[in-house]
Amino acid sequence: MSPAAMWNLPNLLTLLRILCIPLLVVVYYMPWPGHHIASAAIFGVAAITDWFDGYLARKLDQMTPFGAFLDPVADKLIVAVALVVLMQSHASLLFAIPTMVIISREIVISALREWMAEIGQRASVAVSYVGKIKTTLQMIAIAFLLLVDPDRHPNLDYLGIFILYVAAVLTLWSMCIYLAAAWPMLKSRT
């Protein structure tokens, strides 16, 4: 693959999503009244690039191995970092449970996909429809939680946490789908 092909528009959007991560962290911790709105906007831009980079890669026929690697990494990084950042203002078991489920699932499935690729079965753990819905709900919940000041608007904050719990349930469901697809290979190789 030529360097020019690697730096196509879909891949640049994915890189933008990764570059949003440190900006999100800095803005969220800045001591000014607009930090909730600004951090939610940064996360929202990143979430939108997640949809656009895949759409454009298919539409413009610019799918690359680099993009196929970087896109899921960018998704997992921004979700994990945003959840860790939100833990400060949501320091409770109520928030820790879905955060733990979401981050743990991403680690398990990343390891599973890597192992499946090593044995030539990567297609067996391709992204499912449930996984896409899960990702969408995660992005909505996190953007909402970044936007809402939990001290000033606790009821809205609980709504965001509820959406995060729905995303966590879908997270577990999609993990079960991936593990079920991989189970024959896991069982035969042990």
C-alpha positions in Angstrom: 0.0 0.0 0.0 1.4 3.4 -0.9 1.8 6.1 1.7 -0.8 8.2 -0.1 -3.4 5.4 0.1 -2.7 5.1 3.8 -3.5 8.8 4.4 -6.9 8.7 2.7 -9.9 10.7 4.1 -11.4 7.7 6.2 -8.0 7.1 7.8 -7.5 10.8 8.5 -11.0 10.8 10.2 -9.9 7.9 12.4 -6.7 9.7 13.3 -8.8 12.8 14.2 -10.8 10.6 16.6 -7.5 9.5 18.3 -6.3 13.1 18.4 -9.6 14.1 20.1 -8.7 11.9 23.1 -6.1 14.1 24.8 -8.1 17.2 23.9 -11.2 15.7 25.6 -9.2 14.9 28.8 -7.7 18.4 29.0 -11.0 20.2 28.3 -13.0 18.0 30.7 -10.6 19.0 33.6 -10.4 22.7 32.8 -11.9 24.8 35.5 -14.4 26.8 33.5 -18.2 26.5 33.4 -18.4 25.4 29.8 -16.2 22.3 30.2 -19.1 19.9 30.2 -20.5 21.2 26.9 -17.1 21.5 25.3 -16.0 18.0 26.3 -19.3 16.5 25.1 -18.9 18.4 21.8 -15.4 16.9 21.3 -16.6 13.4 22.1 -19.6 14.0 19.8 -17.3 15.0 16.9 -15.2 11.9 17.6 -18.3 9.7 17.6 -19.5 11.1 14.3 -16.2 10.4 12.7 -16.6 6.8 13.7 -19.6 6.5 11.5 -18.2 8.7 8.7 -14.9 7.0 8.4 -16.4 3.5 7.8 -19.1 4.9 5.5 -16.5 6.9 3.4 -14.1 3.9 3.3 -16.8 1.8 1.7 -18.4 4.5 -0.5 -15.0 5.7 -1.9 -13.5 2.2 -2.0 -10.7 3.3 0.3 -10.6 0.5 2.8 -7.1 -0.2 3.9 -5.4 -2.7 6.3 -4.2 0.4 8.3 -7.8 1.7 8.6 -9.1 -1.8 9.5 -6.6 -1.9 12.3 -6.9 1.7 13.5 -10.7 2.1 13.5 -11.5 -0.3 16.3 -8.4 0.8 18.3 -9.7 4.5 18.1 -13.2 3.4 19.2 -11.9 1.5 22.2 -9.5 4.2 23.2 -11.9 7.0 23.2 -14.6 5.0 25.0 -12.3 3.7 27.7 -10.6 7.1 28.2 -14.0 8.9 28.4 -15.3 6.4 30.9 -12.2 6.7 33.1 -12.5 10.5 33.0 -16.2 10.3 34.0 -15.3 8.1 37.0 -14.1 11.1 38.8 -17.4 12.9 38.8 -19.3 9.5 39.1 -17.2 7.9 41.8 -19.7 5.2 42.8 -20.4 1.5 42.4 -23.4 2.5 40.2 -21.1 3.9 37.6 -18.2 1.6 38.1 -20.2 -1.5 37.1 -21.0 -0.6 33.6 -17.6 1.0 33.2 -15.9 -2.2 34.3 -18.2 -4.3 32.0 -17.5 -2.1 28.9 -13.8 -1.8 29.3 -13.3 -5.5 30.3 -15.4 -6.6 27.3 -13.2 -4.6 24.9 -10.1 -6.2 26.3 -11.5 -9.7 26.0 -12.8 -9.3 22.5 -9.6 -7.6 21.3 -7.6 -10.5 22.6 -10.1 -13.0 21.1 -9.9 -11.3 17.7 -6.1 -11.3 17.8 -6.1 -15.0 18.6 -8.6 -15.8 16.0 -6.6 -13.9 13.4 -3.5 -15.9 14.4 -5.3 -19.1 13.6 -6.8 -17.8 10.4 -10.4 -17.5 11.7 -10.7 -13.7 12.0 -14.0 -13.7 10.0 -15.6 -15.8 12.6 -15.6 -12.8 15.0 -16.6 -10.1 12.6 -18.5 -7.1 14.0 -22.1 -8.0 14.6 -25.3 -5.9 14.4 -25.6 -6.0 18.2 -22.1 -4.7 18.4 -23.0 -1.8 16.2 -26.0 -0.9 18.4 -23.9 -1.3 21.5 -21.3 1.1 20.2 -24.0 3.6 19.2 -25.6 3.5 22.7 -22.2 3.8 24.4 -21.4 6.9 22.4 -24.8 8.4 23.2 -24.5 7.6 26.9 -21.0 8.9 27.2 -21.7 12.1 25.3 -24.8 12.7 27.5 -22.8 12.0 30.7 -20.0 14.4 29.6 -22.6 17.1 28.8 -24.6 16.8 32.1 -23.1 18.2 35.3 -24.1 15.5 37.8 -24.1 17.9 40.8 -26.5 20.4 39.1 -28.7 17.9 37.2 -28.7 14.6 39.0 -31.9 13.3 37.3 -30.5 13.9 33.9 -27.3 12.2 35.1 -29.2 9.1 36.1 -30.8 9.0 32.7 -27.3 9.0 31.2 -26.3 6.2 33.6 -29.4 4.2 32.6 -28.4 4.5 28.9 -24.9 3.4 29.9 -26.4 0.3 31.6 -28.4 -0.6 28.5 -25.2 -0.3 26.5 -23.4 -2.5 29.1 -26.1 -5.2 28.7 -25.7 -5.1 25.0 -21.9 -5.2 25.5 -22.3 -8.5 27.4 -24.7 -9.8 24.8 -22.3 -9.0 22.0 -19.4 -10.6 23.9 -21.5 -13.8 24.3 -22.1 -13.7 20.5 -18.4 -13.4 19.8 -17.4 -16.1 22.3 -20.1 -18.5 21.0 -18.8 -18.0 17.4 -15.2 -18.7 18.6 -16.1 -21.5 21.0 -15.5 -24.3 18.6 -12.0 -23.1 17.9 -11.3 -22.3 21.6 -12.5 -25.8 22.6 -10.6 -27.6 19.9 -7.3 -25.8 20.5 -7.1 -26.2 24.3 
